[in-house]
């Protein structure tokens, strides 16, 4: 089944992990064998051939570069200008993939319809470009708000104002506090440009502040449920209901610590914690029960978002295994229309309404 994945850090993997994503996953793992600089070496799950194999023809692909202050324990760049330069290097990689015929940027409704028709035409996927909608995960790299319009002009269509910790525009995961004054201006400018607000990673204070300030389209590209895994990174039921009222779609994430409680990084294993794809269905189902329908959920896998098989569902070898999800949904009693909505239809409806 055609599939949309609303959160993949493709350029980060290519530029910071030095992965040639044109190669199959197994070839990338083979090249990384013996490397120990990152915990997920030789354990990646995402590459362009596997996206085609899994019929994942459209993704929301990120630029990401965090700015950190001298007292921050988080990794990141020491100035916003460095962070901006990093995002521009990531953009250059996407453009190189476009020049090679591997990817195509989607930024308008007409481009969206043309691309979806290509992927639904029944022909083999082998030579079809992967469509991508460009999203900025964490706004720290915007040195000034003038760069937001610059980014819109080169194709940026969604922004998550925060990532981890306190940010220049908003406070994110593991931080507290409302939007910064600059964050309020950011949201107003995003509204003027009809950009999508990605509520993912906003801390609770900033989340509620953002929904009050921002009047445009909102989604949550990769987020699970606090009721099932109690952490501030997850959405509370109250937050989920607020997003549903705004017409948002929430993408289920496949990072194991967000899927099952009591995960200990670099100690727990997917098998030992019984973490499989069904656990993501638990989170999606929880949102559906709150909504009373299946119109507000999709997939935002976050696969290879600085983790690999060591922190992914044990029944997922590569991202192509997202095609196991329709069967799991059917076993829960979801209809064919519901399943198509989860796999691609809800994201598609959202984008058609926004654009």
PALUM-820963 format. One line per field, with one value per residue (C-alpha): x, y, z. Coordinates in steps of 0.001 Angstrom, whole numbers. Example, Ala and Ser with C-alpha at 12.3 -4.5 7.8 and 13.67 -1.06 7.14 Angstrom:
<atoms>
east = 12300:13670
north = -4500:-1060
up = 7800:7140
</atoms>
This chain:
<atoms>
east = 0:1221:2641:3553:6119:5879:9275:12645:16026:17431:19919:21195:21968:23691:25717:26441:26390:28091:25637:25149:21395:21309:22816:20670:20505:22554:25366:25409:25560:28401:30403:29873:30861:33384:32725:32040:31634:27826:25664:23658:26550:25824:22224:20511:17080:16508:17762:16150:15961:14074:11679:10848:10619:8164:6059:6905:6745:6331:8096:8428:12195:14013:16676:17961:20718:20535:22173:23499:24679:28015:26272:24121:24851:23258:25241:24840:26333:27906:26256:23000:25073:26829:23473:22092:25108:24530:20920:22095:24498:21577:19521:22405:22235:18522:19209:21975:19494:17046:19734:20447:16762:16473:14146:11775:10659:6909:5799:2440:-874:-377:3041:1509:-1261:1146:3520:840:-624:2833:3136:-394:-140:542:3979:7135:8678:12294:12930:10392:11771:10970:8865:9779:8191:10856:10468:12717:13040:13907:14032:17342:19127:17007:19413:16673:13066:14046:15542:12143:10923:14202:13578:9976:11196:13569:10780:10424:6793:6714:8551:8841:9960:11725:13714:15350:15972:15505:15637:16001:12330:10637:11276:11297:11539:12838:12545:9791:8448:6326:7391:10169:9115:10901:8880:5628:6923:8052:4544:2979:5361:4663:959:1532:3388:779:3430:2579:3322:4795:3815:6230:8872:7182:7171:3724:3946:5123:2561:-398:1151:1695:-1872:-3107:-842:-878:-4032:-2710:-2435:-975:294:2500:4870:6163:4602:3179:937:1816:-986:985:4565:4723:7279:7062:8129:4721:1322:-1171:-4765:-5676:-3035:-4222:-7821:-6687:-4852:-7871:-10006:-7525:-7798:-4260:-2795:-385:2325:3146:6869:8975:11648:11430:11708:8597:6699:7139:7555:10743:13125:16757:18918:21808:20688:17172:16605:13508:13156:13642:11023:8587:8747:7202:5134:1973:3126:2894:-605:-1439:-536:-2410:-5436:-5374:-5588:-8374:-10373:-10004:-11062:-13860:-12477:-9262:-8911:-6145:-3362:-626:2976:5903:8431:11545:13508:17272:16703:20011:19021:18893:17739:18959:16111:13471:10670:12150:9875:11228:14425:14208:11732:10158:8545:6082:4055:3327:1175:-1986:-2266:-1832:-4511:-6888:-6439:-7623:-10807:-9861:-11593:-9875:-10707:-9268:-6071:-5605:-6074:-3352:-903:-1320:-4835:-4911:-1663:-2839:-6185:-4392:-2030:-4817:-6737:-3692:-2436
north = 0:3498:5071:8534:8820:12258:12329:11181:12809:11832:14651:14302:10649:11514:14449:13662:9852:9847:7399:7143:6604:5618:2312:-457:-656:-3848:-2251:731:-1601:-3546:-355:664:-2690:-2182:1544:2577:6362:6097:3446:2747:2041:-896:-913:1570:864:3643:4130:5173:1636:437:3377:2255:-1374:-370:1769:4823:7351:10552:11655:14737:15183:17405:19968:19942:21862:22849:25905:25331:27749:27121:25613:23170:19420:18832:18452:21268:24267:27155:29904:30248:31092:27715:26002:27842:26779:23169:23286:24727:21823:19486:21321:20926:17151:17090:19113:16682:13823:15711:16241:12504:11707:10080:12607:15420:18317:18731:22244:22865:21058:20472:18931:16776:15477:14752:12864:10791:9849:8657:6412:5065:4270:567:516:-660:1805:1069:4346:6602:9552:9761:12852:14996:17889:19933:20550:22306:20431:23090:26726:27647:27858:30822:33634:36200:35856:37159:33724:32098:33711:32747:29168:29279:30408:27431:25046:24865:24133:23072:24181:22644:25605:23456:20241:19125:21593:25363:26959:30423:30449:27873:25433:21776:18290:18206:22004:24241:27656:29326:30573:33119:36547:35659:32446:34364:36442:33268:31797:34981:34953:31257:32088:34793:32303:29547:27239:24199:24274:20968:20697:17822:18436:21535:21364:21623:25368:26167:23792:25604:28988:28024:26822:30129:32274:30294:30271:28273:24524:22280:18721:16555:14708:12130:11839:9140:9094:10038:7811:4775:6008:8719:11281:14969:14131:12483:14155:14080:13206:16870:17871:15186:16397:19969:18826:16864:20007:21829:19136:17908:14554:12885:10567:7456:7214:4039:5032:2207:4366:6256:3045:1049:2241:1858:1717:2303:3636:1414:-1260:-2282:-4352:-4466:-8203:-7882:-5125:-6858:-3778:-4576:-2737:-3597:-1212:1702:511:806:4494:5106:3277:5393:8545:7031:6225:9827:11123:8633:7952:7139:10498:12011:9417:8514:7354:9580:6853:8885:5782:6375:9584:8952:5357:2103:-1476:-1457:939:-4:-2604:-6091:-7070:-4235:-4977:-1960:819:-1333:-3285:-443:-2564:-4888:-2198:-2674:-6294:-5279:-2608:-5064:-7458:-4637:-4273:-1214:-989:-741:2986:3487:1655:3673:6789:5753:4752:7848:9235:11385:13165:13585:15070:17456:18689:19105:21247:23348:23897
up = 0:-828:2320:3607:6404:8004:9701:8382:9079:5700:5229:8798:8109:4849:6150:9810:9729:6296:4764:1008:1122:-2541:-1428:95:3877:3993:1993:4349:7345:5754:5211:8842:10324:13114:13551:17142:16963:17287:19030:15883:13521:11187:12491:10166:8725:6169:2627:-640:-2108:979:729:-2792:-1703:1020:-1360:778:-2011:-27:3151:5293:5354:7794:8166:11741:13523:17180:18711:22244:24914:26705:29744:27741:28030:24618:21405:18937:17174:19064:17038:15089:12016:12207:12634:9587:7542:8571:7388:4085:3672:4315:1702:-751:-213:-1025:-4157:-5137:-4775:-6968:-9618:-9515:-10047:-6610:-4957:-5854:-3651:-3182:-2260:-3977:-4300:-8023:-7409:-4682:-6937:-9786:-7519:-5800:-9203:-10288:-7245:-7608:-11338:-10745:-12350:-10517:-8073:-9037:-10847:-9200:-7228:-3530:-2971:23:1850:3604:7342:9847:13155:15700:14582:16256:12909:11782:12631:11975:10865:7429:6841:7307:4094:2416:3522:2319:-1096:-1365:-348:3438:4284:7965:11107:14556:16699:19315:19639:22908:25711:25727:22294:20806:19777:22006:24816:23876:25310:28916:29209:30586:29760:27126:23726:23642:22340:19101:18974:18942:16045:14310:14505:13169:10217:9632:9572:6974:4786:5358:6798:8922:12635:13802:17474:18061:20778:22213:26006:27587:28306:24788:23250:24786:24065:20415:19907:21292:19115:15863:13752:10794:10093:12814:12725:14928:12648:15135:18569:20832:23901:27469:28770:27533:28099:30738:29554:28693:25114:24654:24331:27181:26349:26790:24228:21815:22098:21404:18280:17108:17503:15259:12579:13151:12150:14589:13267:15270:16048:16114:18630:21185:24303:23139:22472:25689:29301:31345:28389:29400:26572:25502:27993:27020:23884:21658:22274:26024:26233:23835:21609:18239:15652:17564:20294:17856:16950:20672:20538:17290:18655:21820:19698:17607:20735:21919:18498:17946:14471:12589:10835:12962:12896:10457:10407:11372:12016:12940:11955:12013:13922:15774:16547:14600:15024:18615:19437:16853:16921:16784:13870:11697:9772:7451:6832:4113:6961:7471:5065:7982:9575:7456:8597:12234:11888:10233:13159:15448:13410:11373:8005:4637:4517:8011:7083:3904:6022:8457:5735:3573:3329:6448:5630:2050:3128:5496:2776:231:2718:3601:49
</atoms>
